[in-house]
Amino acid sequence: MAIVIVEFTDDTETTIKASYSAPQDPADHPHMGEVEEDDPRYVAFMALFPPSNPWG
């Protein structure tokens, strides 16, 4: 599985609020972490977004 760079809502690391393609400055994003694509927290985060439709 691929590793995903994420930002959690707080230091409990139970809920993901954003994902990034590269690490962010910890001074601006204090709750950064890495999870695998099949991590239940990441799966729940991605379920918030509808699938893309290339035909509009």
C-alpha distances in whole Angstrom, upper triangle without the diagonal:
4,7,9,13,15,19,20,23,25,24,23,20,20,20,18,21,19,16,16,15,17,18,22,25,25,29,28,25,25,22,19,16,12,10,6,6,7,10,13,15,12,13,16,17,15,18,21,20,22,20,22,24,25,29,30
4,6,10,13,16,18,22,23,23,23,19,19,19,16,19,16,13,13,12,13,15,18,22,22,26,25,22,23,20,17,14,10,8,6,6,9,10,14,14,12,13,16,16,15,18,20,19,21,19,20,23,24,28,28
4,7,9,13,15,19,20,19,19,16,17,17,14,16,14,11,11,10,11,12,15,18,18,22,21,18,19,16,13,10,6,6,5,6,9,10,13,13,11,13,16,15,14,18,19,19,21,20,21,25,25,29,29
4,6,10,12,16,17,18,18,14,15,14,11,13,10,7,7,8,9,10,13,16,16,20,19,15,16,14,11,8,6,5,6,6,10,10,13,11,9,11,14,12,12,15,16,16,19,18,19,23,24,27,27
4,7,10,14,15,15,16,13,15,13,10,11,9,6,5,7,7,7,9,12,12,16,15,12,13,11,7,6,5,7,9,10,13,12,14,12,10,13,15,13,13,17,17,17,20,20,21,25,25,29,28
4,6,10,12,13,13,10,12,10,7,8,6,4,6,9,9,9,9,12,12,15,13,10,11,8,6,5,6,7,10,11,13,11,13,10,8,12,13,10,11,15,15,15,19,19,21,24,26,29,28
4,7,9,10,11,9,11,9,6,6,5,6,8,11,11,10,9,11,10,13,11,7,8,5,4,6,8,10,13,14,16,14,15,11,10,14,14,11,13,16,15,16,20,21,22,26,28,31,29
4,5,7,8,5,7,6,4,5,7,9,12,15,15,13,12,14,12,14,13,9,9,5,6,7,10,11,14,15,16,13,13,10,10,14,13,10,13,16,15,17,21,22,24,28,29,33,31
4,7,8,7,8,6,6,6,9,12,14,18,18,16,15,16,14,15,13,10,9,7,9,11,14,14,17,18,19,16,15,11,13,15,14,11,15,17,15,17,21,23,25,29,31,34,32
4,6,6,8,8,9,9,12,14,17,20,19,17,15,16,13,14,13,10,8,6,9,11,14,15,19,20,21,17,17,13,15,18,16,15,18,20,19,21,25,27,29,32,34,37,35
4,5,8,10,11,12,14,16,18,21,20,17,16,16,13,14,14,11,8,6,9,10,13,15,18,20,21,17,17,14,16,19,18,17,20,22,21,24,27,29,31,35,37,40,38
4,6,8,10,13,15,17,19,22,22,19,19,19,16,18,18,14,12,9,11,11,14,14,17,19,19,15,15,12,15,17,16,16,19,21,20,23,27,28,31,34,37,40,38
4,6,7,10,12,13,16,19,19,16,16,18,15,17,17,13,11,8,9,8,10,10,14,15,16,12,12,9,11,14,13,13,16,18,18,20,24,25,27,31,33,36,35
4,7,10,13,14,17,20,21,19,19,21,18,20,20,16,15,11,12,11,13,11,14,15,15,11,10,7,10,12,11,11,14,15,15,18,22,24,26,30,32,35,34
4,6,9,12,15,18,19,18,18,19,18,20,18,14,14,11,11,11,13,12,14,14,14,11,10,6,8,11,9,8,11,13,12,15,19,21,23,27,29,32,30
4,6,8,11,15,16,15,15,17,16,18,16,12,13,9,9,9,10,10,12,12,13,11,10,6,7,10,8,6,9,12,11,13,17,18,20,24,26,29,28
4,7,10,14,15,15,14,16,15,17,14,11,12,10,10,11,13,13,15,15,16,14,14,10,9,12,10,7,10,12,10,12,16,18,19,23,25,28,26
4,7,10,12,12,11,14,14,16,13,10,12,10,9,10,11,12,14,14,16,14,15,11,10,12,12,8,10,13,11,12,15,17,18,21,23,26,24
4,7,9,10,10,14,14,17,14,11,14,12,9,9,9,10,12,11,14,13,14,12,9,12,12,9,9,13,13,12,16,16,17,21,22,25,24
4,5,7,8,12,13,16,14,11,14,13,10,10,10,12,13,13,16,16,17,15,12,15,16,13,13,16,16,15,18,18,18,22,22,26,25
4,7,9,13,15,18,16,14,17,16,12,12,11,13,13,13,17,17,19,17,14,17,18,15,15,18,18,17,20,19,18,22,21,25,25
4,6,10,12,15,14,12,15,14,11,11,11,13,15,15,19,18,21,19,16,19,21,18,18,21,21,20,23,23,22,25,25,29,28
4,7,9,12,11,10,11,11,8,9,9,13,15,16,20,18,21,18,16,20,21,18,19,22,22,22,25,25,25,28,28,32,31
4,6,9,8,7,9,10,8,10,12,15,18,19,22,20,22,19,18,21,22,19,20,23,22,22,25,26,26,29,29,33,32
4,5,5,6,8,10,9,12,14,18,21,22,25,23,25,22,21,24,25,21,23,26,25,25,29,29,29,33,33,36,35
4,5,5,5,7,7,10,13,17,20,22,24,22,24,21,20,24,24,21,23,26,25,26,29,30,30,34,35,38,37
4,6,6,10,10,14,17,20,24,25,28,25,27,23,23,27,26,23,25,28,27,28,31,32,33,36,37,40,38
4,6,9,10,14,17,20,23,24,27,24,25,22,21,25,24,21,23,26,24,24,28,29,30,33,34,37,35
4,6,6,10,13,16,19,21,23,21,22,18,18,21,21,18,20,23,21,22,26,27,27,31,32,35,33
4,6,9,13,16,20,21,23,20,21,18,18,22,21,19,21,24,23,24,28,29,30,34,35,38,36
4,7,10,13,16,18,20,17,18,14,15,18,18,15,18,21,20,21,25,27,28,32,33,36,35
4,7,10,14,16,18,15,17,14,13,17,17,15,17,20,19,21,24,25,26,30,31,34,33
4,7,10,13,15,12,14,12,11,15,16,14,16,19,19,20,24,24,26,29,31,34,33
4,7,10,12,10,13,11,10,13,15,14,15,18,19,20,23,23,24,28,29,32,32
4,7,8,6,9,8,7,10,12,12,13,16,17,18,21,21,23,26,28,31,31
4,5,5,9,10,8,10,13,13,12,15,17,18,20,20,21,25,26,30,30
4,6,8,9,6,7,11,11,10,12,15,15,17,16,18,21,23,26,26
4,6,8,7,6,10,11,11,12,15,16,18,17,19,23,24,28,28
4,5,5,6,9,10,11,12,15,16,19,19,21,25,27,30,30
4,5,5,6,9,10,10,13,15,17,18,21,24,27,30,29
4,5,5,6,9,10,11,14,17,18,21,24,27,29,29
4,5,5,6,9,10,12,15,15,18,21,23,26,26
4,5,5,6,9,11,13,13,16,19,22,25,24
4,6,5,7,10,12,14,17,20,23,26,25
4,5,6,8,11,13,15,19,21,24,23
4,5,6,8,9,12,15,18,21,20
4,5,7,9,12,15,18,21,20
4,7,10,12,15,19,21,19
4,6,9,12,15,17,15
4,6,9,12,14,13
4,6,10,12,11
4,6,9,8
4,5,5
4,6
4
